[in-house]
């Protein structure tokens, strides 16, 4: 797993999104899943025309 370095502001924003015992890894995976599902939704929205 690659390591990344985040600035203090980003860490504070992530801390605001985390639930009680959620790890950063779990949070980042959840954010990626949300991003990917929104991306798929946007790609398919053009199919309705």
C-alpha positions as CSV (number, residue, x, y, z in Angstrom):
1,X,0.0,0.0,0.0
2,X,1.5,3.4,-1.0
3,X,2.0,6.0,1.7
4,X,0.6,9.5,1.3
5,X,1.3,12.7,3.2
6,X,-1.6,15.0,4.0
7,X,-1.5,18.6,5.1
8,X,-3.1,19.5,8.4
9,X,-6.3,21.0,6.9
10,X,-7.0,17.8,5.0
11,X,-6.5,15.7,8.1
12,X,-8.9,18.0,10.0
13,X,-11.5,17.6,7.3
14,X,-11.1,13.8,7.3
15,X,-11.4,13.8,11.1
16,X,-14.7,15.6,10.7
17,X,-16.0,12.9,8.4
18,X,-14.9,9.9,10.5
19,X,-17.3,8.0,12.7
20,X,-16.3,6.8,16.2
21,X,-14.0,3.9,15.5
22,X,-13.6,4.3,11.7
23,X,-10.0,4.2,10.4
24,X,-8.6,6.5,7.8
25,X,-8.3,3.5,5.5
26,X,-12.0,2.7,5.9
27,X,-13.0,6.4,5.4
28,X,-10.9,6.8,2.2
29,X,-12.3,3.5,0.8
30,X,-15.9,4.8,1.5
31,X,-15.1,8.1,-0.2
32,X,-13.7,6.4,-3.3
33,X,-16.8,4.1,-3.5
34,X,-19.0,7.2,-3.4
35,X,-17.0,8.9,-6.0
36,X,-17.0,5.9,-8.3
37,X,-20.8,5.4,-7.9
38,X,-21.5,9.0,-8.7
39,X,-19.2,8.8,-11.7
40,X,-21.1,5.8,-13.0
41,X,-24.4,7.6,-12.4
42,X,-23.2,10.6,-14.4
43,X,-21.9,8.4,-17.3
44,X,-25.3,6.6,-17.5
45,X,-27.4,9.7,-17.3
46,X,-26.5,10.5,-20.9
47,X,-27.9,7.1,-21.9
48,X,-31.5,8.2,-21.3
49,X,-31.7,10.6,-24.2
